Amino acid sequence: MTNMVSVVIRVRNEAVHLRRVFAALAAQNPPALEIIVVDNESSDNSREVAIQHGAVVLSISKAEFSYGRALNRGIQAAKGEIILVISAHALPLGSDFLAKVVQPFKDPRVAAVRCLHAGNRQELTRWMEPALLAWPAELDEVIARGPVACACALRRSAWESTRFDEDMVAVEDKFWAYEVLKTGSLVANS
């Protein structure tokens, strides 16, 4: 199932971190289907790093940028049935990262998976046991335990029916999950 995973990375001036993410993704067995980088006018060599690692690079200007718009643009271009959304500062953990991410999608009700990654040590304390979010859910719970756009995976069909709000300044990931839960879908962690 990992060969059906497209990776979408939003980036702005994170070439150093992006190299680490590409190294971690290259270590995955089996690898992702493709990697798409949505670049927000980086002035460092983020674009070149992405191209050197075989990624498709899409551009989004500062004027049109929103987190939701960047996600929608990258996911629209992706071919996979599962979309791993990851930021350049969110390092995938282990060579089995993709394999662990896709496991919850065996349940057809799972629309999204919150992924464990290096980059936020506070996240580590939330991952002791598998958890599922389902409707009805309080918005506070979705904010605390829902997918985080710096490291989460989405089922393409869930995104096709509920796209990210392109007008939100932040927490587009949490409000997306909240709307998706209302459809009867589940959110898991890997």
C-alpha positions in Angstrom: 0.0 0.0 0.0 3.0 2.4 0.5 3.5 2.5 -3.2 0.1 4.4 -3.4 1.4 7.2 -1.2 2.2 10.6 -2.6 4.1 13.0 -0.4 3.3 16.7 -0.3 5.8 19.0 1.4 5.1 22.7 1.9 8.3 24.7 2.1 9.7 28.2 2.4 13.4 28.7 2.9 14.0 25.3 4.6 16.7 23.7 2.4 18.7 22.4 5.3 15.7 20.6 6.9 14.4 19.6 3.5 17.6 17.6 2.8 17.0 15.6 6.0 13.4 14.9 5.1 14.4 13.7 1.6 17.0 11.4 3.2 14.4 10.0 5.6 12.0 9.5 2.7 14.7 7.8 0.6 15.2 5.3 3.4 11.6 4.1 3.2 11.0 0.6 2.1 9.0 0.5 -0.1 9.3 4.1 -1.2 6.6 6.6 -1.8 5.0 6.9 -5.3 6.1 10.5 -5.7 7.1 13.6 -3.8 5.6 17.0 -4.5 7.1 20.2 -3.0 4.9 23.3 -2.9 7.4 26.2 -2.6 6.3 29.6 -1.3 8.9 31.8 -3.0 12.0 30.4 -1.2 15.0 32.6 -1.4 17.4 29.8 -0.4 18.0 26.7 -2.5 14.9 24.8 -1.4 13.7 24.4 -5.0 17.1 23.1 -6.1 17.2 20.6 -3.3 13.8 19.3 -4.1 14.6 19.0 -7.8 17.9 17.2 -7.0 15.9 14.6 -5.0 13.5 14.0 -7.9 10.5 16.0 -6.5 8.0 17.8 -8.6 8.1 21.5 -7.5 5.0 23.6 -7.6 5.0 27.3 -6.8 2.7 29.4 -4.7 3.3 33.2 -4.4 3.3 35.0 -1.1 0.3 37.0 -2.3 -1.8 33.8 -2.9 -0.4 31.7 -0.1 -2.5 30.2 2.7 -1.7 26.9 4.3 -4.9 25.4 3.0 -4.3 26.7 -0.6 -0.8 25.2 -0.6 -2.1 21.9 0.6 -4.9 21.8 -1.9 -2.5 22.7 -4.7 -0.1 19.9 -3.8 -2.7 17.3 -3.2 -4.5 18.2 -6.5 -1.2 17.4 -8.3 -0.7 14.2 -6.4 -1.5 10.8 -7.9 -1.6 8.6 -4.8 -4.6 7.2 -3.0 -3.0 8.2 0.3 -1.4 11.7 0.7 1.3 12.2 3.3 1.5 15.9 4.1 4.7 16.7 5.8 6.7 19.9 6.5 10.4 20.3 5.9 10.9 20.6 9.7 9.0 17.4 10.5 11.4 14.5 10.2 9.8 11.1 9.5 11.0 8.5 12.1 12.4 5.2 10.9 12.6 3.3 7.6 9.1 1.9 8.3 7.5 5.3 8.7 5.4 5.0 5.5 4.4 1.4 6.3 3.2 2.5 9.8 1.3 5.5 8.3 -0.7 3.4 5.8 -1.7 0.7 8.3 -4.8 2.5 9.7 -6.1 3.1 6.2 -6.8 -0.7 6.0 -10.0 0.4 7.8 -12.0 2.1 5.0 -13.6 4.5 7.5 -10.2 6.1 8.3 -9.9 9.4 6.5 -6.8 10.7 8.1 -3.8 9.7 10.2 -1.8 11.9 12.6 1.8 10.9 12.2 4.5 10.6 14.8 7.6 12.6 13.7 10.7 14.3 15.1 10.3 18.0 15.4 8.0 18.4 18.3 8.9 16.6 21.4 5.5 17.3 23.0 4.0 15.0 20.3 5.8 12.0 21.7 3.7 11.9 24.9 0.5 11.6 22.9 1.5 8.3 21.1 1.5 5.7 23.8 -1.6 3.9 22.6 -3.4 3.9 19.3 -6.4 6.3 19.2 -9.4 6.9 16.9 -11.4 10.1 16.7 -15.0 9.7 15.7 -18.1 11.9 15.5 -19.5 13.3 17.7 -16.3 15.0 18.7 -15.7 18.2 20.5 -13.7 20.8 18.5 -11.2 21.0 21.4 -10.5 17.3 21.2 -10.0 17.5 17.4 -7.6 20.4 17.9 -5.6 18.4 20.5 -5.7 15.0 18.9 -6.5 15.5 15.2 -4.2 15.6 12.2 -1.4 18.1 12.1 -0.6 19.3 8.6 3.2 19.2 9.4 2.9 15.4 9.5 -0.4 13.6 8.6 -1.8 11.4 5.9 -5.1 11.7 4.2 -7.2 9.5 2.1 -7.6 11.2 -1.3 -11.3 10.5 -1.4 -11.8 12.3 1.9 -9.9 15.3 0.6 -11.9 15.3 -2.7 -15.2 15.6 -0.8 -13.8 18.1 1.8 -11.0 20.3 0.7 -8.9 22.5 3.0 -10.3 26.0 3.6 -8.1 28.3 1.7 -9.2 31.4 3.6 -8.2 30.3 7.1 -5.0 31.8 8.5 -4.2 28.8 10.6 -5.6 25.5 12.0 -6.9 24.5 8.5 -6.0 21.0 9.4 -8.1 20.8 12.5 -11.2 22.3 10.9 -10.7 20.0 7.9 -10.7 17.0 10.3 -13.7 18.3 12.2 -15.7 18.5 9.0 -14.5 15.1 7.9 -15.5 13.5 11.2 -19.0 14.8 10.7 -19.3 12.5 7.6 -18.8 9.4 9.8 -15.1 9.0 8.9 -12.4 8.3 11.5 -9.1 10.0 12.3 -6.3 7.7 13.6 -2.7 8.0 14.8 0.2 6.0 13.5 
